[in-house]
Amino acid sequence: MNPQSLDSQLSKFEAQLALLSAALIRNDANELVATSAELQSMAVMFSRVLQQTAASLRHNPAAMLRVKKIHAALGSIREGLLRQRVQVDRSLAALVPASQNNTYSPSAGGYGRQPYGSAGRQSGEFRALSA
């Protein structure tokens, strides 16, 4: 593969990363879905191109630098997406508390002294008597 096509692929990939980064900054969910799907297909194609040009890439320091910058940008975008996911999860938990999956029972309530949420009661503890 010639250096011009490698530069072209690198430029396309960098442009798609810039679009995804802009969508992440704007917090545009629809654009995030579209650009990340496009980036995923481009990443598969880009990995094939890199496998074909691995030997020539070692002798091209400018292309190596661009690939390292792409690697750093992908890490940064991944971290931003993870941060946004945590923010959405926390917002959802605040708005819809029933969506949480609690392992432990709440401290107040019917069986507040039990450490784990369960339907049974501890031995010797009777809340009501029935005949």
trRosetta pair geometry for C-beta under 8 A, 3 or more apart (Angstrom, degrees):
i j d omega theta_ij theta_ji phi_ij phi_ji
1 5 5.4 -103 -178 75 99 126
1 6 6.0 111 125 -53 116 93
1 49 6.7 149 -160 -155 178 82
1 52 5.3 78 -12 120 125 121
1 53 4.9 -70 57 -71 120 110
1 56 7.5 -150 66 40 79 145
2 5 5.4 91 63 10 79 99
2 6 7.3 -144 101 -3 42 90
3 6 5.4 -57 -149 39 39 114
3 7 6.2 40 154 -20 71 104
3 56 7.3 -132 -77 151 82 132
3 60 6.8 163 -121 -105 114 150
3 63 7.5 -125 -145 -56 92 137
4 7 5.7 -53 -148 38 32 111
4 8 6.3 36 151 -22 64 105
5 8 5.3 -48 -145 35 36 117
5 9 6.4 38 153 -19 66 101
5 49 7.8 -141 132 -145 99 123
6 9 5.8 -52 -148 36 32 109
6 10 6.3 33 152 -18 64 106
6 49 6.7 158 -113 165 71 118
6 53 5.5 155 -93 -166 128 175
6 56 7.7 -148 -44 99 158 122
6 57 7.4 -168 -156 -87 150 91
6 60 7.8 97 105 78 152 167
6 63 6.1 2 136 -128 128 141
7 10 5.6 -53 -145 38 32 113
7 11 6.2 35 154 -21 65 106
7 63 7.3 -101 -80 -97 71 102
8 11 5.7 -53 -147 35 29 112
8 12 6.5 30 154 -18 63 104
9 12 5.8 -53 -147 36 32 111
9 13 6.3 29 155 -17 65 108
9 45 7.6 -143 -143 126 116 101
9 46 6.0 152 169 -114 114 80
9 49 5.0 -131 -175 147 173 174
10 13 5.8 -58 -147 39 30 110
10 14 6.2 29 155 -18 66 108
10 63 6.7 -141 -57 -139 155 83
10 66 5.0 39 -170 136 140 141
10 67 7.3 -85 -116 -68 116 68
10 70 7.3 -122 -148 -48 83 138
11 14 5.8 -54 -144 38 29 110
11 15 6.3 31 155 -21 64 106
12 15 5.8 -55 -149 35 29 111
12 16 6.5 27 154 -17 64 105
12 42 6.7 -149 128 -145 106 131
13 16 5.8 -54 -149 36 32 109
13 17 6.4 35 151 -20 64 105
13 42 5.7 167 -103 151 78 126
13 43 7.7 100 -131 -84 113 57
13 46 5.3 64 -84 -94 138 145
13 70 6.1 16 125 -127 123 139
14 17 5.5 -52 -148 35 33 114
14 18 6.5 37 152 -22 64 103
14 66 7.3 -70 -61 -169 130 105
14 69 7.8 21 -109 105 113 114
14 70 6.5 -100 -83 -90 78 99
14 73 7.8 94 -129 36 70 166
15 18 5.6 -51 -151 33 33 114
15 19 6.6 35 150 -19 64 102
16 19 5.6 -49 -150 34 36 113
16 20 6.4 35 152 -17 66 104
16 35 6.7 166 -168 -167 79 90
16 38 6.0 -142 -142 116 124 107
16 39 4.9 161 148 -93 123 83
16 42 5.5 138 25 32 170 166
17 20 5.7 -55 -147 38 32 110
17 21 6.2 34 154 -20 66 107
17 39 7.0 99 -77 -122 56 126
17 70 6.6 -159 -43 -137 158 78
17 73 5.0 56 175 132 143 138
17 74 7.1 -83 -120 -69 123 67
17 77 6.8 -132 -156 -38 87 148
18 21 5.7 -53 -145 37 30 113
18 22 6.3 32 155 -19 64 105
19 22 5.8 -55 -148 36 30 110
19 23 6.4 29 154 -17 64 106
19 31 7.8 -124 166 171 93 109
19 35 4.8 -156 120 -132 108 136
20 23 5.7 -53 -147 37 32 111
20 24 6.3 34 153 -21 65 106
20 32 7.2 78 -147 -132 74 61
20 35 4.5 -177 -84 132 73 126
20 36 6.1 97 -124 -74 119 66
20 39 5.6 3 -54 -46 142 147
20 77 5.8 37 119 -145 118 145
21 24 5.6 -53 -148 35 31 113
21 25 6.4 32 153 -19 64 105
21 73 7.2 -69 -62 -170 131 105
21 76 7.8 20 -110 105 114 111
21 77 5.8 -98 -84 -94 79 107
21 80 7.7 92 -130 40 69 163
22 25 5.7 -53 -147 36 32 111
22 26 6.3 22 156 -9 66 109
23 26 5.9 -60 -143 46 30 104
23 28 4.9 -91 -154 59 79 102
23 31 4.0 -149 -124 113 123 111
23 32 4.8 174 138 -72 124 63
23 35 5.3 172 1 25 152 144
24 27 7.3 26 -179 -75 32 44
24 32 6.4 92 -77 -104 63 109
24 77 6.4 -176 -23 -143 161 83
24 80 5.0 67 168 129 143 136
24 81 6.7 -84 -119 -69 126 72
24 84 6.9 -130 -154 -35 90 146
26 31 7.3 20 73 57 126 141
27 84 7.2 176 -119 -129 87 127
28 31 4.0 25 111 30 121 115
28 32 6.2 163 90 -23 64 85
29 32 5.5 -54 -146 32 30 116
29 33 6.6 31 157 -20 64 102
30 33 6.0 -53 -154 31 31 109
30 34 6.5 23 153 -12 64 109
31 34 5.7 -56 -144 42 36 109
31 35 5.8 24 163 -10 72 112
32 35 6.3 -60 -135 45 23 100
32 36 5.8 18 166 -16 63 115
32 81 8.0 142 -162 -111 127 102
33 36 6.2 -62 -141 40 20 105
33 37 6.4 21 160 -19 60 110
34 37 6.0 -59 -151 34 26 109
34 38 6.5 21 154 -14 63 109
35 38 5.6 -54 -146 40 35 112
35 39 6.1 38 153 -22 67 106
36 39 5.4 -50 -142 38 34 114
36 40 6.3 42 154 -27 64 101
37 40 5.7 -48 -150 28 31 114
37 41 6.9 25 154 -11 62 102
38 41 6.1 -57 -153 38 33 105
38 42 6.2 31 151 -17 66 110
39 42 5.5 -57 -144 42 33 112
39 43 6.1 41 154 -29 67 102
40 43 5.7 -48 -148 27 30 114
40 44 7.0 31 153 -17 60 99
41 44 5.9 -49 -155 31 36 111
41 45 6.6 31 150 -12 65 107
42 45 5.6 -58 -149 43 36 110
42 46 5.7 39 152 -24 70 110
43 46 5.4 -52 -138 39 30 113
43 47 6.3 35 158 -24 63 102
44 47 6.0 -51 -150 30 28 110
44 48 7.0 28 150 -16 59 103
45 48 5.8 -55 -158 33 34 112
45 49 6.6 33 148 -18 67 105
46 49 5.5 -52 -148 36 37 113
46 50 6.3 36 153 -19 67 104
47 50 5.6 -51 -145 37 33 112
47 51 6.4 38 153 -22 64 102
48 51 5.7 -52 -150 32 32 112
48 52 6.6 28 153 -16 64 106
49 52 5.8 -59 -153 38 32 109
49 53 6.2 -4 161 10 68 115
50 53 6.2 -73 -135 55 29 89
50 54 6.2 62 160 -73 66 79
50 57 6.9 14 -148 -45 74 159
50 67 7.4 106 -114 -123 125 135
51 54 6.1 -13 -147 -32 28 113
53 56 5.0 -60 -166 52 80 106
53 57 5.2 93 129 -41 89 100
54 57 5.6 -55 -144 29 27 118
54 58 7.1 34 158 -27 60 97
55 58 6.3 -50 -164 18 31 111
55 59 7.8 10 148 -2 59 104
56 59 6.0 -65 -161 42 44 103
56 60 6.4 30 148 -14 74 116
57 60 5.7 -70 -144 43 36 106
57 63 5.5 -112 -140 108 78 127
57 64 6.2 122 165 -73 86 80
57 67 7.2 38 -169 -23 130 150
58 64 7.3 63 -119 -74 31 126
60 63 4.0 29 115 22 120 115
60 64 6.4 155 92 -19 66 85
61 64 5.4 -54 -144 38 37 115
61 65 6.3 41 156 -23 67 103
62 65 5.8 -52 -152 33 30 113
62 66 6.6 30 150 -18 62 104
63 66 5.5 -52 -149 36 36 112
63 67 6.4 37 152 -20 67 103
64 67 5.7 -53 -148 36 32 111
64 68 6.4 32 152 -18 65 105
65 68 5.7 -54 -149 36 32 111
65 69 6.4 33 151 -19 64 104
66 69 5.6 -52 -148 36 33 112
66 70 6.4 37 151 -21 65 102
67 70 5.5 -50 -149 34 34 114
67 71 6.5 40 149 -22 64 103
68 71 5.4 -49 -150 33 35 116
68 72 6.5 34 152 -17 65 103
69 72 5.7 -52 -148 38 34 110
69 73 6.2 34 152 -20 66 106
70 73 5.6 -54 -145 38 32 111
70 74 6.3 35 154 -22 65 103
71 74 5.9 -52 -149 32 28 111
71 75 6.7 28 152 -16 61 105
72 75 5.7 -55 -153 36 34 112
72 76 6.4 33 151 -19 66 107
73 76 5.6 -54 -147 38 34 113
73 77 6.2 32 155 -17 67 106
74 77 5.8 -55 -144 39 30 108
74 78 6.2 34 154 -22 64 106
75 78 5.6 -53 -146 35 30 113
75 79 6.4 30 155 -18 64 104
76 79 5.8 -54 -150 35 31 111
76 80 6.5 31 151 -18 63 106
77 80 5.5 -53 -148 37 35 114
77 81 6.3 36 153 -19 66 104
78 81 5.7 -54 -149 36 31 111
78 82 6.4 32 152 -18 64 105
79 82 5.6 -53 -148 36 33 112
79 83 6.4 35 153 -19 65 104
80 83 5.6 -52 -147 35 32 112
80 84 6.4 31 154 -18 65 105
81 84 5.6 -53 -146 37 33 111
81 85 6.4 39 152 -24 64 103
82 85 5.5 -49 -148 31 33 115
82 86 6.7 34 153 -18 64 101
83 86 5.8 -53 -153 34 33 110
83 87 6.5 33 150 -19 64 106
84 87 5.5 -53 -149 37 35 114
84 88 6.3 35 153 -18 67 104
85 88 5.8 -55 -148 37 31 109
85 89 6.3 32 153 -19 65 107
86 89 5.6 -54 -146 37 31 112
86 90 6.3 29 156 -17 65 106
87 90 5.9 -56 -147 38 28 108
87 91 6.3 28 155 -18 63 108
88 91 5.7 -55 -145 38 31 111
88 92 6.2 32 155 -20 65 107
89 92 5.7 -55 -146 37 29 111
89 93 6.3 29 154 -19 64 106
90 93 5.6 -53 -146 36 32 112
90 94 6.4 30 154 -18 64 105
91 94 5.7 -56 -149 36 32 110
91 95 6.2 19 157 -10 67 111
92 95 6.0 -61 -140 44 30 102
92 96 5.9 -33 -180 41 69 101
92 99 5.8 -65 152 82 104 152
93 96 7.4 -74 -117 67 17 62
93 97 6.6 49 -178 -110 59 52
93 99 6.6 -124 -97 75 52 102
93 100 5.3 64 -131 -70 97 107
94 97 7.6 3 -144 -69 15 77
96 99 4.4 56 110 -10 109 115
97 100 5.9 -35 -173 7 55 114
102 105 7.4 100 134 -97 126 25
102 106 7.4 -15 -179 -53 163 74
102 117 6.3 93 112 -31 102 151
103 116 7.4 -53 153 -139 74 82
103 117 6.9 -177 154 16 29 111
104 115 6.8 -57 -138 168 102 59
104 116 6.3 -86 -119 -117 60 44
104 117 6.1 136 178 -26 18 92
105 109 6.8 -123 166 61 106 136
105 111 6.3 -29 157 87 167 94
105 112 7.3 -152 118 -116 117 36
105 114 5.8 45 29 84 146 97
105 115 7.7 142 30 144 98 16
105 116 6.6 82 -11 141 96 20
105 117 3.8 142 -67 -87 80 73
105 118 7.5 -80 -50 10 125 54
106 109 5.2 88 75 -12 106 130
106 112 7.4 -50 103 -112 67 79
107 112 5.7 44 168 -154 42 101
108 112 5.6 -8 -123 -100 22 129
109 112 5.5 142 50 -67 64 84
110 127 7.3 -16 -167 -95 89 165
111 114 4.5 6 149 7 110 120
111 118 7.7 -73 99 64 157 70
111 121 6.3 -145 -106 -111 126 78
111 122 7.9 144 -153 -10 112 90
113 122 7.3 -60 96 -3 111 142
113 125 7.8 -161 63 -114 132 159
114 117 7.6 118 107 -94 116 24
114 118 6.4 -111 158 38 148 95
114 121 7.7 -119 -60 -133 132 48
114 122 6.4 -172 -87 -42 96 105
121 125 5.2 -130 163 84 111 106
121 126 7.7 114 118 -93 152 37
121 127 7.1 -141 -113 -9 156 104
122 125 4.6 56 67 11 89 128
126 129 6.4 42 159 -70 130 77
